[in-house]
Amino acid sequence: MNFLTHLECSRCGEHFSADELHTVCPHDGKPLLARYDLDLVAGVLRKSDLAGRAPTLWRYRELLPVRDEANLVTLQEGFTPLLHTQRLGAFLGMNRLWVKDESRLPTGSFKARGMCMAVSRARELGAKILAVPSAGNAGGALAAYAAAAGMQCYIFMPADVPRSNQVECEIVGADVFLVRGFINDCGALVREGTPIMNWFDVSTLKEPYRAEGKKTMGLELAEQFGWELPEVVLYPTGGGTGLVGMGKAFDELERMGWIGPKRPRMFAVQAEGCAPIVRAFKEKTEFARPWNDPRTVAAGIRVPVALGDFIMLDLLRRTGGGAVTVSDDELLRGVRWLAQCEGLFACPEGGATVAALKKLLDNGTVGRDERVVLFNTGAGTKYLEAFPAKLKVAARGFWRRRQREEPTSQ
Ligand SMILES: *Cc1c(COP(=O)(O)O)cnc(C)c1O
């Protein structure tokens, strides 16, 4: 049984069929969102039904858009652990701190959530060739799911994305192009190529189903907290699918009567060198101006323009949350704090949430007794260039030389 009813424009509200391929709204160019018959879902699904289901994001299949299981493309993704990070909490002077660890998803980032959904639906609706501009991890995830689906895909990424992203795309057989420019330059190349090459463009929020995959982060958070959402969520924000998806998850759960109207205060975390959403939040505007010359080692949040900017900004304001920047030095230090307290090697984007939390605790925006969740959106091992390790060297004769230089006292 599937409960998807239609697509709806996030801005003008116009409806579109959910059984044909769509990108953005043809009237205003804004994202389309998937809608379900939630009353029907609430009638057939109980919270207790979930307990017996496999620990993947497909446990929420009634709230997901894939109509026929035969079209499902999966690497068994989702239901990532919610780690109660007590040592990191103690270090920051609090004790109710959790990290939702998305680094364990296929291809090492939470982009897998969105891409399993986009590729499944693209296959279901008859798309043949997929294309995406990527700051790194979206390309890696699309490439993997396209390979698993037996579909061809094209990926355009800035030439300075982490090497792991370039290699992971190439190895699974994607057509990868490096672009001298930013993610929006890559986006322009995909846009121009689409009519010529007959691609389906799966850019962030340009197709409706990646956000449905990201929505499962919100569903998991609710289930893992026993349907009592935490007070604060910090999320490293690029294109914003995760914020849009989580906001949608909470709204749908409320419509089903599974949670009340209370929401976590949602905070967007961005890098000082690329912070269009933080700037727009401070300037109290509805949309965000494009950021010139975006710079940060946190490649996943090096996104100067976001199609869903107004949806994110509305969510941050509606929940009483906010928007914070951290410098690259701070976010890399955040990675080390988390790693050394918890044994978890996070991506720089994940480290950014740790550094941002410290700021919010220090200035009193977040209370030390509140339940706080940080999102670690990917694996640190994908960003080796960002972490120059200064290691000591040992070779044969090492102990003899060391004894000569620093003789032990006994
Ligand atoms: C893409 C990405 C982000 C930003 O996610 P959005 O939901 O698009 O804002 C954050 N961290 C990592 C590791 C990413 O790959």
The ligand as an ORCA input file, in Angstrom:
! r2SCAN-3c Opt
* xyz 0 1
  C      25.452     17.891      1.618
  C      26.064     17.897      2.931
  C      25.628     18.766      3.949
  C      24.527     19.782      3.722
  O      23.293     19.130      3.646
  P      21.969     19.839      3.146
  O      20.868     18.988      3.662
  O      22.021     19.846      1.655
  O      21.943     21.206      3.712
  C      26.206     18.662      5.193
  N      27.195     17.772      5.439
  C      27.649     16.929      4.498
  C      28.747     15.973      4.833
  C      27.106     16.953      3.213
  O      27.547     16.113      2.286
*
